[in-house]
Amino acid sequence: MSTLDRVALTAMLADGVEEMGLPINSGQIDNMISYLTLLSKWNAVYNLTAVRDPREMVKQHLLDSLSAAHAFSGASNVLDVGAGGGLPGMILAITFPGIRISMIDTVSKKTAFLTQAKTELGLSNVTVHTGRVEALQVAQKFDVITSRAFSELNNFVNWSGHLLADGGRFIAMKGVAPDQEIERLPQGWVVEAVEPLTVPGLNAERHLVYIKKTAD
């Protein structure tokens, strides 16, 4: 990526951040563009994302992930399930250096990229796991478990529910409001809210679905 391209992408991201009113500094914006550069480089070989145009990556990946950032501001220990190329996990890790962010994916080439990105970007708050989330065991459970375009809500909850701390919540990033998926949620779980999101420059529906365990 040329210096000129980087300057243009940085300006595009900064404009979107300002439009959303997010408290993100220039160093964090620069780190996100470094992540995007790395993602684009690896994508040429490992096919981490179908989006190839860096400008579209800013909108569809960076700003899309940032549109949900407010939902994680009170979290302390977050798991991103089916993390793929690191969305939203890597963006959350850069945005909130005080929050522990774990990411898991079954595809080793994707977790190899995440490990490399963690090292190159100096993200000491990131942990990467390779494997199936239903087999994952951790010493400390997560207060928030998230996913972006991972699977149906019932699978998401069934496969990772054992990792959610008492009083924790799922936050699923979805496109169109998933009304039918919500109806198929397993017993014992309830949707707290479905929040529409606006992504600067992106004319597409986006929603956050907040799910918690019902009181016994």
PyMOL commands that set and color helices and strands:
alter all, ss='L'
color gray80, all
select helices_A, chain A and resi 3-20+26-46+54-66+69-72+89-95+108-121+133-135+153-163+179-183
alter helices_A, ss='H'
color red, helices_A
select strands_A, chain A and resi 77-81+100-105+126-130+142-148+164-174+189-197+206-213
alter strands_A, ss='S'
color yellow, strands_A
deselect
rebuild
show_as cartoon
